[in-house]
Amino acid sequence: MTIQAFNIYTANGYEGELVDSGPRVTQTGVLTSSKVGFGKALGRDNSVERGVAIATHSSGSIPVFAITQREYNHEASLRPSTGTDFFYKKTESVSLIRDGYLRLKVTGAAAVAGALALVHKTDGTFSGGSATGDFLATTNVVWEESGQVGDIIKARIILVAG
């Protein structure tokens, strides 16, 4: 008898995935920057109605407008899909979470539960640790779990005016 190995979408969670069915604030935006993956920080782009782009700042703290939410109806770049190759393209409608819990990938430095997350100033990825180099402090994204670089863990974005 043939043994089947199921190894697609078998991780504990994926970047930008909702954690549970708890209360949240979501909306749709239109991506005005180049392609962006799931679980990335976005800022508002007022040049287009409902416009959003990768949150970029040169210094200081970043109030994150929204984070891209994972949608399984987007095209995968690999066949069969590994679950990591989805992204939104420029001018596409983007699913955003503005308040609530989701999973984010830890990059740069380890994350500590209860600490504010850092965001990369040009690509929208998240990190733990302290604000140094290309990572700036956020004012409204909190790690809900601790994790090492490469881990995908629970975080919360808190709604701010934007």
N, CA and C atoms as an extended XYZ file, in Angstrom:
486
Properties=species:S:1:pos:R:3:atomname:S:1:resname:S:1:resid:I:1 pbc="F F F"
N         0.831       -1.175        0.000 N   MET     1
C         0.000        0.000        0.000 CA  MET     1
C         0.881        1.246        0.000 C   MET     1
N         0.516        2.240       -0.782 N   THR     2
C         1.274        3.480       -0.872 CA  THR     2
C         1.057        4.333        0.376 C   THR     2
N         2.143        4.886        0.876 N   ILE     3
C         2.067        5.772        2.037 CA  ILE     3
C         2.058        7.207        1.532 C   ILE     3
N         1.086        7.966        1.958 N   GLN     4
C         0.992        9.362        1.563 CA  GLN     4
C         1.560       10.243        2.654 C   GLN     4
N         2.373       11.209        2.250 N   ALA     5
C         2.929       12.172        3.201 CA  ALA     5
C         2.280       13.523        2.936 C   ALA     5
N         1.597       14.049        3.919 N   PHE     6
C         0.952       15.353        3.793 CA  PHE     6
C         1.837       16.381        4.491 C   PHE     6
N         2.482       17.247        3.716 N   ASN     7
C         3.386       18.227        4.309 CA  ASN     7
C         3.126       19.644        3.817 C   ASN     7
N         1.951       19.879        3.318 N   ILE     8
C         1.572       21.222        2.900 CA  ILE     8
C         0.626       21.792        3.950 C   ILE     8
N         0.912       22.998        4.411 N   TYR     9
C         0.114       23.675        5.437 CA  TYR     9
C         0.006       22.847        6.717 C   TYR     9
N         1.131       22.331        7.176 N   THR    10
C         1.101       21.539        8.396 CA  THR    10
C         1.810       22.209        9.568 C   THR    10
N         2.290       23.420        9.399 N   ALA    11
C         2.947       24.137       10.495 CA  ALA    11
C         1.901       24.594       11.516 C   ALA    11
N         2.367       25.019       12.677 N   ASN    12
C         1.456       25.505       13.723 CA  ASN    12
C         0.773       26.805       13.328 C   ASN    12
N         1.365       27.548       12.443 N   GLY    13
C         0.781       28.802       11.990 CA  GLY    13
C         1.648       29.414       10.906 C   GLY    13
N         1.076       30.374       10.195 N   TYR    14
C         1.775       31.027        9.095 CA  TYR    14
C         1.697       32.536        9.257 C   TYR    14
N         2.669       33.216        8.670 N   GLU    15
C         2.747       34.666        8.724 CA  GLU    15
C         1.447       35.314        8.268 C   GLU    15
N         0.933       36.254        9.056 N   GLY    16
C        -0.264       36.987        8.695 CA  GLY    16
C        -1.565       36.259        8.945 C   GLY    16
N        -1.502       35.064        9.496 N   GLU    17
C        -2.692       34.255        9.754 CA  GLU    17
C        -3.373       34.712       11.044 C   GLU    17
N        -4.692       34.734       11.020 N   LEU    18
C        -5.435       35.069       12.230 CA  LEU    18
C        -5.225       33.985       13.270 C   LEU    18
N        -5.144       34.382       14.535 N   VAL    19
C        -4.897       33.426       15.612 CA  VAL    19
C        -6.171       32.713       16.033 C   VAL    19
N        -7.260       33.451       16.122 N   ASP    20
C        -8.520       32.878       16.576 CA  ASP    20
C        -9.672       33.689       16.014 C   ASP    20
N       -10.850       33.430       16.486 N   SER    21
C       -12.009       34.164       15.987 CA  SER    21
C       -12.395       35.307       16.920 C   SER    21
N       -11.458       35.780       17.722 N   GLY    22
C       -11.717       36.877       18.653 CA  GLY    22
C       -12.023       38.178       17.929 C   GLY    22
N       -12.407       39.189       18.687 N   PRO    23
C       -12.755       40.475       18.071 CA  PRO    23
C       -11.562       41.088       17.344 C   PRO    23
N       -11.844       41.739       16.237 N   ARG    24
C       -10.793       42.383       15.453 CA  ARG    24
C       -11.394       43.435       14.540 C   ARG    24
N       -10.560       44.317       14.080 N   VAL    25
C       -10.955       45.328       13.107 CA  VAL    25
C       -10.179       45.035       11.830 C   VAL    25
N       -10.912       44.756       10.766 N   THR    26
C       -10.278       44.473        9.482 CA  THR    26
C       -10.863       45.401        8.425 C   THR    26
N       -10.139       45.563        7.354 N   GLN    27
C       -10.635       46.345        6.228 CA  GLN    27
C        -9.834       45.973        4.993 C   GLN    27
N       -10.191       46.586        3.890 N   THR    28
C        -9.512       46.341        2.630 CA  THR    28
C        -8.810       47.607        2.193 C   THR    28
N        -7.630       47.458        1.643 N   GLY    29
C        -6.886       48.583        1.102 CA  GLY    29
C        -6.433       48.265       -0.313 C   GLY    29
N        -5.833       49.249       -0.968 N   VAL    30
C        -5.278       49.065       -2.305 CA  VAL    30
C        -3.770       49.267       -2.187 C   VAL    30
N        -3.005       48.256       -2.562 N   LEU    31
C        -1.552       48.322       -2.432 CA  LEU    31
C        -0.964       49.268       -3.470 C   LEU    31
N        -0.213       50.259       -3.002 N   THR    32
C         0.402       51.230       -3.911 CA  THR    32
C         1.907       51.035       -4.034 C   THR    32
N         2.498       50.205       -3.186 N   SER    33
C         3.930       49.909       -3.307 CA  SER    33
C         4.091       48.583       -4.035 C   SER    33
N         5.330       48.158       -4.214 N   SER    34
C         5.574       46.882       -4.899 CA  SER    34
C         4.989       45.736       -4.092 C   SER    34
N         5.100       44.527       -4.608 N   LYS    35
C         4.478       43.380       -3.951 CA  LYS    35
C         4.883       43.281       -2.487 C   LYS    35
N         3.974       42.735       -1.685 N   VAL    36
C         4.225       42.599       -0.251 CA  VAL    36
C         3.635       41.274        0.219 C   VAL    36
N         4.338       40.634        1.116 N   GLY    37
C         3.888       39.356        1.645 CA  GLY    37
C         2.894       39.522        2.776 C   GLY    37
N         2.519       38.410        3.372 N   PHE    38
C         1.592       38.415        4.491 CA  PHE    38
C         2.341       38.721        5.782 C   PHE    38
N         1.639       39.349        6.721 N   GLY    39
C         2.233       39.656        8.014 CA  GLY    39
C         3.239       40.784        7.959 C   GLY    39
N         3.037       41.752        7.069 N   LYS    40
C         3.956       42.882        6.927 CA  LYS    40
C         3.266       44.182        7.335 C   LYS    40
N         4.054       45.099        7.900 N   ALA    41
C         3.532       46.391        8.353 CA  ALA    41
C         3.255       47.306        7.169 C   ALA    41
N         2.082       47.919        7.185 N   LEU    42
C         1.716       48.871        6.138 CA  LEU    42
C         1.357       50.212        6.751 C   LEU    42
N         1.610       51.253        5.977 N   GLY    43
C         1.205       52.596        6.340 CA  GLY    43
C         0.177       53.081        5.342 C   GLY    43
N        -0.484       54.143        5.681 N   ARG    44
C        -1.489       54.718        4.782 CA  ARG    44
C        -0.796       55.483        3.649 C   ARG    44
N        -1.346       55.400        2.441 N   ASP    45
C        -0.866       56.156        1.284 CA  ASP    45
C        -2.043       56.966        0.760 C   ASP    45
N        -2.060       58.244        1.083 N   ASN    46
C        -3.197       59.106        0.742 CA  ASN    46
C        -3.231       59.538       -0.719 C   ASN    46
N        -2.278       59.063       -1.535 N   SER    47
C        -2.303       59.427       -2.953 CA  SER    47
C        -3.398       58.677       -3.711 C   SER    47
N        -3.928       57.611       -3.108 N   VAL    48
C        -4.985       56.799       -3.710 CA  VAL    48
C        -6.041       56.542       -2.634 C   VAL    48
N        -7.307       56.553       -3.025 N   GLU    49
C        -8.354       56.236       -2.059 CA  GLU    49
C        -8.133       54.831       -1.500 C   GLU    49
N        -8.135       54.696       -0.184 N   ARG    50
C        -7.887       53.445        0.541 CA  ARG    50
C        -6.486       52.900        0.295 C   ARG    50
N        -5.544       53.758       -0.131 N   GLY    51
C        -4.191       53.323       -0.461 CA  GLY    51
C        -3.367       52.940        0.760 C   GLY    51
N        -2.590       51.877        0.615 N   VAL    52
C        -1.643       51.444        1.647 CA  VAL    52
C        -0.336       51.066        0.962 C   VAL    52
N         0.764       51.240        1.699 N   ALA    53
C         2.092       50.902        1.189 CA  ALA    53
C         2.932       50.412        2.353 C   ALA    53
N         4.051       49.766        2.052 N   ILE    54
C         4.933       49.315        3.121 CA  ILE    54
C         5.279       50.506        3.997 C   ILE    54
N         5.135       50.316        5.312 N   ALA    55
C         5.386       51.395        6.276 CA  ALA    55
C         6.870       51.725        6.286 C   ALA    55
N         7.219       52.927        5.830 N   THR    56
C         8.626       53.331        5.805 CA  THR    56
C         8.829       54.600        6.616 C   THR    56
N         9.884       54.603        7.395 N   HIS    57
C        10.312       55.763        8.170 CA  HIS    57
C        11.836       55.726        8.210 C   HIS    57
N        12.441       56.870        8.375 N   SER    58
C        13.899       56.867        8.460 CA  SER    58
C        14.379       56.810        9.906 C   SER    58
N        13.541       57.275       10.823 N   SER    59
C        13.934       57.243       12.235 CA  SER    59
C        12.695       57.392       13.105 C   SER    59
N        12.888       57.275       14.409 N   GLY    60
C        11.778       57.443       15.349 CA  GLY    60
C        10.966       56.180       15.509 C   GLY    60
N         9.757       56.337       16.000 N   SER    61
C         8.847       55.210       16.210 CA  SER    61
C         7.814       55.171       15.102 C   SER    61
N         7.393       53.973       14.744 N   ILE    62
C         6.423       53.803       13.661 CA  ILE    62
C         5.065       53.397       14.230 C   ILE    62
N         4.048       54.229       14.042 N   PRO    63
C         2.693       53.756       14.339 CA  PRO    63
C         2.219       52.957       13.115 C   PRO    63
N         2.045       51.662       13.273 N   VAL    64
C         1.658       50.802       12.158 CA  VAL    64
C         0.167       50.993       11.879 C   VAL    64
N        -0.170       51.349       10.649 N   PHE    65
C        -1.563       51.545       10.259 CA  PHE    65
C        -2.301       50.216       10.212 C   PHE    65
N        -1.668       49.197        9.608 N   ALA    66
C        -2.290       47.883        9.459 CA  ALA    66
C        -1.223       46.856        9.140 C   ALA    66
N        -1.610       45.587        9.238 N   ILE    67
C        -0.731       44.478        8.871 CA  ILE    67
C        -1.465       43.641        7.827 C   ILE    67
N        -0.732       43.187        6.820 N   THR    68
C        -1.353       42.365        5.778 CA  THR    68
C        -1.796       41.035        6.363 C   THR    68
N        -3.009       40.667        6.027 N   GLN    69
C        -3.622       39.452        6.550 CA  GLN    69
C        -3.526       38.344        5.497 C   GLN    69
N        -3.241       37.147        5.922 N   ARG    70
C        -3.099       36.002        5.016 CA  ARG    70
C        -4.442       35.656        4.372 C   ARG    70
N        -4.396       35.441        3.066 N   GLU    71
C        -5.554       35.017        2.284 CA  GLU    71
C        -5.122       33.821        1.443 C   GLU    71
N        -5.806       32.713        1.554 N   TYR    72
C        -5.404       31.515        0.832 CA  TYR    72
C        -5.864       31.503       -0.623 C   TYR    72
N        -6.570       32.531       -1.052 N   ASN    73
C        -7.031       32.550       -2.429 CA  ASN    73
C        -6.041       33.243       -3.357 C   ASN    73
N        -4.857       33.566       -2.863 N   HIS    74
C        -3.841       34.190       -3.706 CA  HIS    74
C        -2.940       33.128       -4.324 C   HIS    74
N        -2.394       33.464       -5.471 N   GLU    75
C        -1.585       32.532       -6.237 CA  GLU    75
C        -0.267       32.234       -5.531 C   GLU    75
N         0.089       30.970       -5.468 N   ALA    76
C         1.372       30.547       -4.911 CA  ALA    76
C         2.417       30.570       -6.010 C   ALA    76
N         3.659       30.883       -5.660 N   SER    77
C         4.705       30.904       -6.677 CA  SER    77
C         5.315       29.535       -6.907 C   SER    77
N         5.086       28.591       -6.001 N   LEU    78
C         5.589       27.231       -6.174 CA  LEU    78
C         4.431       26.248       -6.270 C   LEU    78
N         4.619       25.180       -7.037 N   ARG    79
C         3.636       24.107       -7.153 CA  ARG    79
C         4.308       22.791       -6.798 C   ARG    79
N         3.909       21.998       -5.834 N   PRO    80
C         2.858       22.358       -4.902 CA  PRO    80
C         3.329       23.461       -3.960 C   PRO    80
N         2.399       24.199       -3.427 N   SER    81
C         2.714       25.332       -2.581 CA  SER    81
C         3.338       24.888       -1.263 C   SER    81
N         4.317       25.648       -0.826 N   THR    82
C         4.942       25.388        0.473 CA  THR    82
C         4.257       26.181        1.572 C   THR    82
N         3.323       27.065        1.207 N   GLY    83
C         2.614       27.881        2.187 CA  GLY    83
C         3.319       29.168        2.512 C   GLY    83
N         4.465       29.428        1.897 N   THR    84
C         5.237       30.631        2.228 CA  THR    84
C         5.410       31.578        1.053 C   THR    84
N         4.841       31.280       -0.077 N   ASP    85
C         5.146       32.027       -1.285 CA  ASP    85
C         4.001       32.875       -1.821 C   ASP    85
N         3.098       33.257       -0.968 N   PHE    86
C         1.977       34.079       -1.393 CA  PHE    86
C         2.312       35.552       -1.181 C   PHE    86
N         1.755       36.411       -1.989 N   PHE    87
C         1.951       37.840       -1.784 CA  PHE    87
C         0.878       38.628       -2.521 C   PHE    87
N         0.710       39.855       -2.082 N   TYR    88
C        -0.172       40.788       -2.761 CA  TYR    88
C         0.664       41.559       -3.785 C   TYR    88
N         0.078       41.836       -4.942 N   LYS    89
C         0.774       42.583       -5.987 CA  LYS    89
C         0.296       44.038       -5.992 C   LYS    89
N         1.129       44.921       -6.533 N   LYS    90
C         0.797       46.337       -6.631 CA  LYS    90
C        -0.550       46.507       -7.331 C   LYS    90
N        -1.386       47.373       -6.810 N   THR    91
C        -2.744       47.729       -7.246 CA  THR    91
C        -3.793       46.692       -6.855 C   THR    91
N        -3.390       45.588       -6.216 N   GLU    92
C        -4.372       44.605       -5.756 CA  GLU    92
C        -5.055       45.075       -4.480 C   GLU    92
N        -6.227       44.516       -4.258 N   SER    93
C        -6.952       44.715       -3.019 CA  SER    93
C        -6.253       43.892       -1.937 C   SER    93
N        -5.991       44.519       -0.786 N   VAL    94
C        -5.233       43.892        0.292 CA  VAL    94
C        -6.117       43.742        1.524 C   VAL    94
N        -6.127       42.550        2.115 N   SER    95
C        -6.842       42.328        3.374 CA  SER    95
C        -5.949       42.812        4.513 C   SER    95
N        -6.499       43.707        5.315 N   LEU    96
C        -5.737       44.335        6.395 CA  LEU    96
C        -6.351       44.032        7.747 C   LEU    96
N        -5.515       43.893        8.748 N   ILE    97
C        -5.995       43.839       10.122 CA  ILE    97
C        -5.436       45.074       10.820 C   ILE    97
N        -6.339       45.825       11.472 N   ARG    98
C        -5.949       47.059       12.146 CA  ARG    98
C        -5.971       46.906       13.654 C   ARG    98
N        -6.742       45.918       14.158 N   ASP    99
C        -6.792       45.657       15.593 CA  ASP    99
C        -7.120       44.187       15.780 C   ASP    99
N        -6.286       43.487       16.525 N   GLY   100
C        -6.555       42.085       16.801 CA  GLY   100
C        -5.284       41.267       16.831 C   GLY   100
N        -5.454       39.953       16.913 N   TYR   101
C        -4.345       39.022       17.061 CA  TYR   101
C        -4.068       38.292       15.758 C   TYR   101
N        -2.803       38.153       15.427 N   LEU   102
C        -2.398       37.390       14.262 CA  LEU   102
C        -0.996       36.858       14.487 C   LEU   102
N        -0.524       36.057       13.567 N   ARG   103
C         0.810       35.472       13.684 CA  ARG   103
C         1.792       36.265       12.827 C   ARG   103
N         2.969       36.546       13.411 N   LEU   104
C         4.021       37.264       12.707 CA  LEU   104
C         5.316       36.478       12.796 C   LEU   104
N         6.150       36.622       11.784 N   LYS   105
C         7.457       35.973       11.774 CA  LYS   105
C         8.470       36.880       12.461 C   LYS   105
N         9.273       36.297       13.341 N   VAL   106
C        10.316       37.040       14.056 CA  VAL   106
C        11.558       37.098       13.177 C   VAL   106
N        12.039       38.306       12.897 N   THR   107
C        13.273       38.486       12.130 CA  THR   107
C        14.202       39.384       12.946 C   THR   107
N        15.454       39.388       12.648 N   GLY   108
C        16.400       40.304       13.295 CA  GLY   108
C        16.877       39.862       14.659 C   GLY   108
N        15.991       39.824       15.636 N   ALA   109
C        16.338       39.449       17.018 CA  ALA   109
C        15.143       38.777       17.676 C   ALA   109
N        15.409       38.018       18.731 N   ALA   110
C        14.361       37.285       19.443 CA  ALA   110
C        13.301       38.221       20.005 C   ALA   110
N        12.067       37.733       20.051 N   ALA   111
C        10.936       38.500       20.577 CA  ALA   111
C        10.635       38.070       22.003 C   ALA   111
N        10.179       39.013       22.812 N   VAL   112
C         9.819       38.744       24.200 CA  VAL   112
C         8.351       39.081       24.396 C   VAL   112
N         7.599       38.159       24.980 N   ALA   113
C         6.172       38.378       25.226 CA  ALA   113
C         5.961       39.658       26.017 C   ALA   113
N         5.015       40.483       25.579 N   GLY   114
C         4.679       41.729       26.255 CA  GLY   114
C         5.457       42.940       25.768 C   GLY   114
N         6.494       42.725       24.968 N   ALA   115
C         7.308       43.841       24.466 CA  ALA   115
C         6.741       44.368       23.148 C   ALA   115
N         6.975       45.646       22.888 N   LEU   116
C         6.606       46.215       21.601 CA  LEU   116
C         7.495       45.616       20.514 C   LEU   116
N         6.906       45.315       19.386 N   ALA   117
C         7.665       44.781       18.256 CA  ALA   117
C         8.411       45.912       17.566 C   ALA   117
N         9.443       45.547       16.853 N   LEU   118
C        10.154       46.477       15.983 CA  LEU   118
C         9.734       46.175       14.558 C   LEU   118
N         9.854       47.169       13.679 N   VAL   119
C         9.524       46.947       12.271 CA  VAL   119
C        10.693       47.442       11.427 C   VAL   119
N        11.012       46.672       10.384 N   HIS   120
C        12.076       47.058        9.475 CA  HIS   120
C        11.622       48.286        8.698 C   HIS   120
N        12.473       49.280        8.585 N   LYS   121
C        12.048       50.565        8.027 CA  LYS   121
C        11.807       50.559        6.523 C   LYS   121
N        12.155       49.482        5.817 N   THR   122
C        11.878       49.465        4.377 CA  THR   122
C        11.103       48.261        3.874 C   THR   122
N        11.084       47.142        4.625 N   ASP   123
C        10.370       45.966        4.084 CA  ASP   123
C         9.182       45.508        4.923 C   ASP   123
N         8.932       46.154        6.068 N   GLY   124
C         7.742       45.852        6.859 CA  GLY   124
C         7.803       44.588        7.686 C   GLY   124
N         8.968       43.936        7.798 N   THR   125
C         9.087       42.744        8.634 CA  THR   125
C         9.212       43.144       10.097 C   THR   125
N         8.964       42.199       10.999 N   PHE   126
C         8.951       42.482       12.432 CA  PHE   126
C        10.097       41.784       13.151 C   PHE   126
N        10.550       42.398       14.239 N   SER   127
C        11.651       41.859       15.023 CA  SER   127
C        11.411       42.110       16.498 C   SER   127
N        12.153       41.361       17.312 N   GLY   128
C        12.207       41.633       18.743 CA  GLY   128
C        13.447       42.465       19.016 C   GLY   128
N        13.836       42.549       20.277 N   GLY   129
C        15.053       43.272       20.638 CA  GLY   129
C        14.834       44.757       20.811 C   GLY   129
N        15.915       45.518       20.661 N   SER   130
C        15.822       46.972       20.806 CA  SER   130
C        16.106       47.644       19.474 C   SER   130
N        15.570       48.840       19.323 N   ALA   131
C        15.642       49.570       18.060 CA  ALA   131
C        17.094       49.910       17.712 C   ALA   131
N        17.605       49.247       16.684 N   THR   132
C        18.956       49.508       16.190 CA  THR   132
C        18.985       49.270       14.690 C   THR   132
N        19.876       49.944       14.026 N   GLY   133
C        20.033       49.745       12.584 CA  GLY   133
C        18.775       50.048       11.808 C   GLY   133
N        18.330       49.070       11.028 N   ASP   134
C        17.162       49.259       10.167 CA  ASP   134
C        15.834       48.963       10.856 C   ASP   134
N        15.865       48.541       12.126 N   PHE   135
C        14.637       48.232       12.847 CA  PHE   135
C        14.259       49.379       13.779 C   PHE   135
N        13.033       49.853       13.634 N   LEU   136
C        12.508       50.949       14.446 CA  LEU   136
C        11.393       50.445       15.349 C   LEU   136
N        11.223       51.092       16.480 N   ALA   137
C        10.181       50.701       17.429 CA  ALA   137
C         8.796       51.005       16.867 C   ALA   137
N         7.854       50.113       17.121 N   THR   138
C         6.460       50.401       16.803 CA  THR   138
C         5.818       50.988       18.048 C   THR   138
N         4.682       51.613       17.869 N   THR   139
C         3.951       52.152       19.014 CA  THR   139
C         2.707       51.337       19.322 C   THR   139
N         2.384       50.364       18.455 N   ASN   140
C         1.111       49.665       18.617 CA  ASN   140
C         1.095       48.194       18.204 C   ASN   140
N         2.256       47.548       18.108 N   VAL   141
C         2.307       46.117       17.829 CA  VAL   141
C         3.063       45.450       18.974 C   VAL   141
N         2.406       44.499       19.642 N   VAL   142
C         2.956       43.859       20.837 CA  VAL   142
C         3.095       42.364       20.603 C   VAL   142
N         4.239       41.800       20.997 N   TRP   143
C         4.418       40.345       20.957 CA  TRP   143
C         3.607       39.732       22.090 C   TRP   143
N         2.802       38.739       21.800 N   GLU   144
C         2.010       38.046       22.817 CA  GLU   144
C         2.695       36.758       23.281 C   GLU   144
N         3.701       36.331       22.541 N   GLU   145
C         4.484       35.147       22.882 CA  GLU   145
C         5.955       35.493       22.671 C   GLU   145
N         6.825       34.722       23.302 N   SER   146
C         8.254       34.871       23.058 CA  SER   146
C         8.649       33.931       21.928 C   SER   146
N         9.668       34.318       21.161 N   GLY   147
C        10.117       33.460       20.073 CA  GLY   147
C        11.485       33.844       19.567 C   GLY   147
N        12.145       32.880       18.947 N   GLN   148
C        13.464       33.089       18.357 CA  GLN   148
C        13.322       33.527       16.901 C   GLN   148
N        14.409       34.022       16.321 N   VAL   149
C        14.411       34.425       14.918 CA  VAL   149
C        13.963       33.238       14.058 C   VAL   149
N        13.024       33.485       13.173 N   GLY   150
C        12.474       32.451       12.306 CA  GLY   150
C        11.174       31.850       12.807 C   GLY   150
N        10.881       32.037       14.103 N   ASP   151
C         9.620       31.533       14.664 CA  ASP   151
C         8.446       32.379       14.180 C   ASP   151
N         7.288       31.764       14.092 N   ILE   152
C         6.054       32.480       13.770 CA  ILE   152
C         5.199       32.421       15.009 C   ILE   152
N         4.979       33.589       15.620 N   ILE   153
C         4.333       33.638       16.932 CA  ILE   153
C         3.174       34.635       16.963 C   ILE   153
N         2.412       34.568       18.021 N   LYS   154
C         1.233       35.412       18.204 CA  LYS   154
C         1.649       36.838       18.556 C   LYS   154
N         0.992       37.800       17.900 N   ALA   155
C         1.210       39.222       18.165 CA  ALA   155
C        -0.137       39.923       18.126 C   ALA   155
N        -0.143       41.171       18.588 N   ARG   156
C        -1.377       41.950       18.549 CA  ARG   156
C        -1.080       43.336       17.998 C   ARG   156
N        -1.901       43.774       17.078 N   ILE   157
C        -1.860       45.156       16.625 CA  ILE   157
C        -3.014       45.876       17.302 C   ILE   157
N        -2.738       47.084       17.762 N   ILE   158
C        -3.735       47.887       18.468 CA  ILE   158
C        -4.087       49.076       17.566 C   ILE   158
N        -5.363       49.271       17.354 N   LEU   159
C        -5.856       50.316       16.454 CA  LEU   159
C        -5.383       51.692       16.899 C   LEU   159
N        -4.833       52.440       15.937 N   VAL   160
C        -4.478       53.843       16.168 CA  VAL   160
C        -5.075       54.656       15.037 C   VAL   160
N        -5.332       55.915       15.305 N   ALA   161
C        -5.842       56.795       14.257 CA  ALA   161
C        -4.788       56.916       13.170 C   ALA   161
N        -5.211       56.925       11.948 N   GLY   162
C        -4.191       57.000       10.906 CA  GLY   162
C        -4.789       57.349        9.620 C   GLY   162
